[in-house]
Amino acid sequence: MKIATVQLISNSPYSQGRNYSEEAIPFLKGENKQDYEKRTWRERCHYNKEGIIYIPCMQFGNALKVAAKYLNIQIPGKGKSTYTKNFESGVLVRENLLLPDKKDTVEGEWVFIPSDGIRGSGKRVWKCFPVIASWKGQVTYYIMDDTITEDVFKAVLMASGNLIGIGRFRPRNWGWYGCFKVIDIQWIVQ
């Protein structure tokens, strides 16, 4: 197994869009949908019991796997085989990245979006999403697949930050939020 401890820093704002239901947070008596949105939008944050916002580990892992598929790098000596399946099943990120931001004080961004979630549909509503202007931190990637080399990992990791991104409105979903760059990688072989 290899462990890559990576220092990352944002290149663009980061926005979260965690789903929550009206069953979990019911309407108050006489409250309309817009007032409900104003009261509950911060529930779109991923946060711990202390109210500290975090970036879910799965966002970094999934961005890496999508980047591997996007780059489609062939494995030397393996014909047309690429690293895609090796990244999909052979790399894990297990720890969330805690941010200094708190749910109760995070800034919001109001966006006029399709009410049914389908791009181009006619009916739209105003929704508010938490936005974090900048972030930095350490993410640890566990590489169980020995086929993945340090150079290939670095190339795919850099693409995951530049081309795929994390969170809401990331490049993979036609946006520009959630981009990040790699400051340092510590590579350990166990």
N, C-alpha and C positions, 0 to 999 in steps of 0.2 A: 504494500500500500504506500501511496505517496500523499503527503499533506502539503497543500499550498496555502500559506497564510498570506492574505492579500490586503494591502492598504488601498482603499478606493476613495475617490472624491467626486462629487457631482459636477457635471458639466452643464446642467440645466435644472430647473425646478423639478421637484418630485411631488406627485399627487397620488392620493389613495382613493379607492372607490369600493371599499368593502361593502358587501350587501348586508342589509338588515331588513327586518320585516315589521309590518304593522302589528303583528301578533306579539313580537318581542317588546316593541315599544308602542303601546296603543295610543290612539288619538285621545286628546283631552276632550271633555264635554264641550261641544260647540266649536271645536277647532277645525278650520278648513285646511286643505292640502298645502297651501302656501305657508300658513302659520306652522303647520307640522314640520315642513321642510326647514324653516328658520330655526325651529327648536331642536331638531334632531340631526342636522347634517353632520355634526362632528362624530356621529356614530359610524361614519364611513372610514374613520381612522382604524388602524390596527393598533391596539394599545393593551398594556398589561394592567394588572389590578391596581397599580399605583397611578394609572393614567398616563404613563410614559409611552409615547408613540414608538413603534418599531417597524422596520422593514422586514416582512416575513422572509425567512430563509429560502422558501420555495421560489420567490421572485428571482433571486440570484441563480439558483439551480436551473430553473426553467429558461431564463435568458441564455445561459450557457448552452443548454441543449438545443435551443432554437438556433443559436448562432452556429453550432456545429453542423446542423442540417443545412443552414443557409450557405455556409462556406463550402460544404461538400468536398472537403480535403481528402484525397485518396491516400490510403495506407501504402507506403512503399513496399513493393514485393508481394502485394495482395491483389494484383489485377485492378479491377474497377471498384473494389471495396473501399468504402469511406469510413471516417471516424464517427459518423453519426450514431450508430448503435452503441459504440463504445462509450460515448458521452451520455447517451440516454440511460444506459443501465449501469455505468461504471463510475459516476461522479455524484457525490452527495454534498449538500450544504445542510448542516444540522442545527445551527444556532441563528436566531433572529438577530438583526442588527439594531440595537437600541439607539435611539436618537435623543438629543437633549430636549426636544420639543414635547410639550404636554398637550393632551387632547383638549383640555379646557381653554387653552390659549392659542391654539394653532390658527393661522389665517385661513380664510376660505375664498373660493373663487366661484362666482355665479356664472353658470353656463346654460344656454338655451339649447336643450338636447331633445332628441326624439323620445317621446313618452313610452314607446314600445321597444326602444333599444335598437331599432333597425335604421341604419344609415339611409337617409333619403326619404323616409316616411314623412307624411304631412303633418302629423300632430306633434307639437313640441311643448315642453314645459321647462320652467326654470328649476335647476338643481344646483346645490352648492357642494363643492368638493374641497377637502383639505389640501392645502398646498404648502410645501416646505421649500423655501427659496434655495437652500443649499444644505448639504450634509457631507459627512466623511466618516470613515470607520474601517474596521477590520472585519473581513469575512474569511472564514476557513473552508476550503474545498477539500473533500476527502476523495482521492482518486484511487479506486480499487482496481481499475483496469490497467494492466501493465503496458498495454499497447499505446496508451496516451503518453507522449513524451512532454518534457518541459516546454520545448519550443511550440509544439502544437497546442498545448494547453494555453500558453500565453497568447497566441494568435487568436484562438477562439474566445478567450476571456476579453481581449481588447475589442473584438467584434461585438461581443454581447453588450458592452457598454456603449459603443459607438453606433451600432446599427439596430439593435434589438431594444434595449432599455428595460426599465422596470416601472411598475405602477400604471396609473391611468394616463392616457394620452401619450404613450411611448412611441418611438419611431416605428416599431412593428405594427402598431395600430394607427398609423397615419398621423402621428403627433410628433412632438419634439421634447416632451418632458421625459424625465427618468434616465437621461444619458449620464454616464460616468466614465472616468478614466482611471487607469491603473497607475498608482504611485510606486508601489513596490511589491515584489513577490518573494516570499521566503519559501523555498522548495525543500522539503524533507522527505527522504526515502527511508521507510521503516522495514 
